[in-house]
Amino acid sequence: MATPWMSAEPSPRSDPRSSWSTGWGCLGEYFLPLADELAATHDVYALDLPGYGGTPNPDHALNISELGEVVAGVVRALGLDRPVVVGHSMGCQIAADVVAADPELFAGYILIGPTVDPSARSLLGQSARLMRDTWREPLRNNLVVFRNYLRMGPLRYLRTVRHMLADRTEDSIRACTIPGLVIRGEQDPIASAQWARQLVDLAPNAALLEISEAPHALQISQAQQLASGCAPFLAAIDGARPGPQATEPAA
């Protein structure tokens, strides 16, 4: 259903144990630094969501569940074998929603800088935290993020923010029964330490990782450290996958 709205780029590696990346408001370039690191061991797919970047706009700003359906539809369309879904910022809400709705479709999930912290569940609260984070981000991060926000357009941005604020990640993650990893940057004012810990405590099977001296968009500027932090989790997911079936020798 969602195929006309997305573009996905596989890594050069042909490993069947794929990792799936999704973000919010940005093109696949938003994940490319992290994708390049993960591509050494896994196939990586970066998704342009409907209405973001160069993808055609739907007739309305999609809510979190509708965006989750897009992710699920693409996973099925590409025939991916239980990938790990990776979300950043509002993309974490999409990842948690789609995993809660269809956990059998995925092997695990990674939430990087998850939103929305209940202590700042308002446009004013999120804007204030975003401004604080902007001062902590390297110039490269801000250029990537704000260039893609401009492509999205202010009206669709504000309409999507309303969906973001209405969604409750703390409810979705209770139904995420597969293994999960919640990650935040030590200097991230958007995903506070208390909020990240709350999500891990609510999840049936999740761990917490904090990347030192990292702001919110750590998948851009701290991609190597982030990939190294994800490596043990991904290795455990891969180790739990069934291996090839042994064949009986011919009689």
N, C-alpha and C positions, 0 to 999 in steps of 0.2 A: 504493500500500500504506500510505503514511504519512499520507495526507490527514486522517483523523479525529483525528490526534494533534497537528496543528500549526495555528497561525494565522499568516497572513502578511498584511501590510498594505502595499499598493503606495503609492508616493508620488503626489502629484497629477500629476506630470509623466508624459507618455506617450511617453517615449523608448524605442525598442526595445532600446537597448544597456543592458541591465539590470545592476545590481550586487546580489549576494546576500550577506546578512549572516547569520552564525550564531554563537551564543555558547554558554556553558555555565552551567547552574544559574540562569539568569535569564530573565525575560520579554523581549519586544521592547523594553521601555523601557530596557534596558541599552544598546541601540544607538541609541536615538532621537536624542540630541544629534548623533552623527556622521551618522545617517541624514538628519536635517534639513539638514545642510550638503551632503551629497552629492546630495540631491534637487534641487538647483538645476540639475544637469547630467545626472542619471541617475535611472532608476527604481530604488528601493531596497526590498528585501523583508527584514523582520526575522522570523526564525523562532523560535517557541517549541518547543523540542525535547520529545520524549515524556517525561512525568514532571516537567517543569519548569513553574513558574508555574501557570496555570490549565488546562493540558492534562491529559487523562486519563493515569493512570499505567499503563504496561505491567506485565506480571506479574513482571518482573525489571528490575534496573538494566541498561540497555543498555551494551554495550561500545563502543569507539571505532568499529569497523567497522560495527556495527549503527546507530549514530547517523549515520555517513556514508551508509549506505543510505537513511536517512530524508531527508537533504538531497538526494540524487540523485533519490529518488522525488518529492519536492516540485518540484524543477526540471522534471522531465518532466511532472508533472501540470499545472503552470502553463504549460507550453509555452514556457519561457524560452529565448531564443536565445543559447547559450553565454555565460552571465553570468560576472562575476568573483565568486568566492566569498571572503568575508571572515570570518576567525575571530579571536577574542580568547581568550587564555589557553588553556584546554583546547580551546576551539573551534578553535584552530590545528591541534591534532592531528586533529580531525574533518575540517577542510578539507584538510589534507595527505593524509589517508587516502583521501578521496573523489576528489581530483584524481589521486592515484597509481593508483587503481582504474579511473577512467574519465576520462582527460585530455581526450578529445574533447567531453565534456559542457560544458566551461568554456573561457573565453578567457584566464583568468588567475586568480591567487590572491594574497591579501594576508593575512599572518600578523602579528597585533598582540600583542606580549608573549607569544611562544610558550612552551609548556611541553613536556616536562619537561627541565630542565637536568640532564644526567647527573651533575653534581657534587653534586646534591641530590635524587637519585632515591629518596626515602623519605618516609614520612608525616611523620617528625620534621623532615627537611630542608625539605620544602615548607611545613610549618606554621610553622617558624621564619622562613622568607622571607616568608610571608604576614603574620605579625605585624609584621615590619619594614616591610612595605609599608603596612600599615594606619596606622601612625604618620605616613606620608608622604602619604597620600591626604587630599584635602579631605573635610570631613564629609559633603557631598552624595554623594560617591562611595561612602563606607562605608555610608550609609543605604540606597542603592539595592542594593548588593551583598548586604549582610547581610539585608535584608528578603526578597530573593529566595531566599537560602539557607534561611531559615526556612520559606518556602513549600515548598521542595523536601523538607525533613525530614532529620534527622540520619542515619537509617539508609540512605536512598537516597544521601545525600551520601557517606557513607563507602564504600558499595559501589561508587559511581562513581569515587571516588578510587583504589580498587584497580585499576580498568580503566585509569585515567589513568596510573598509575605503571608498569603493565605494557606500555603502548604505547611505541613507539620512533619519535618524529618524525624522528630522524636517519636512520632506514631508509626511511620513507615518502617523505621529500623527495627522495631519490635518483631516484625514479620520477616526480617532478613535472616533466614535460618542457616544460610551457607556461610563459610568463613569470610570475614571482613577485616579490613585494616583502615583505621581512621588516622589521618595524618594532618598535622598543622605545623606551620612555621612558628618558631619561638617568638618572633616579633609580629605575628599576625593579629591585628586588632579586630578583624572581622570574625574569625573563628577563634574564640577565646579558649584558654586552657580548660576552664570549667565546663564550657559547652562541649568540647571534644570529649572530655571524660564522661559527661552525662550520656552522650551517644553510645560510647563503648559500654557503659554500665547497662544501658537499655537493650543493647543488641544481644541476641542469643549466643553469638560466637564471633567476637571481634576483639582486636588488639589496638593499642594506641601507640603512635610513633610521633615524636616531635623532632623536627629538623632545626638544629641550632642556628641562630642568627638569620633566620629566614623570614621574609614577609609573606603576604598572602599568595602572590603569584610565583611561588617557588618552583613551579614546573618549568619556568622560563630561565631564571637566573641561577637556580640551584639544582638543575636537572641531574647532574651527576650524583650529587649527594642523595637526591630523592630516589633515583633509580637504585642506588646501593641500598637504601633503606627498604625499598620494595622487594629486593632480590630474595631475602629469606622467605617472605610470604609467598612469592610466586613459585619458588622452588618447592615449598611445601604443597602448594596446589598441584604442581606438576607431578610430584611424587605420589599424590593420592589418586591420580588418574589411572584407570586400568591400562595395563600394558597390552601389547599385541598378543592375541591368543596363539598358543602353541598348536601346531598341527600334528596330527597323528602320523607316524611313519607309514608309508605304504606297505601293505602286506606282501 
